[in-house]
Amino acid sequence: MKKIEAIIRPEQFQQLRIKLLEIGIDGLTVYEAAGCGKQRKKQGVFRGNPFELQLEPKVKVEMVIRKSLYEQTIQVIIEACSTGQVGDGKIFVSDVEDVYRIRTGENGTQAII
């Protein structure tokens, strides 16, 4: 099994959700996040005082999937979330040794389907 963590633009999330459902991935954990990378800082004004926005709003999407869906899932994330602009995000992948469903005690692949 693989754990995929994707940091994406908030406006791309709905499109990603639809595409993941199309390939059979319906189990997600989603967080509101903020981060910075290579994009230029934006200027804001509050009550007439200029300030720099240090962090951009992002969404972090986590999922644990079967290895057989790994490459397809990565492609779906890239296709759904790429705008071609700096700040599109990152995808992190790690191996998962085991998963347990608390309610039934099932483990392994059975616990994620």
PyMOL commands that set and color helices and strands:
alter all, ss='L'
color gray80, all
select helices_A, chain A and resi 10-22+67-81+108-111
alter helices_A, ss='H'
color red, helices_A
select strands_A, chain A and resi 2-8+29-35+42-46+49-53+56-65+89-95
alter strands_A, ss='S'
color yellow, strands_A
deselect
rebuild
show_as cartoon
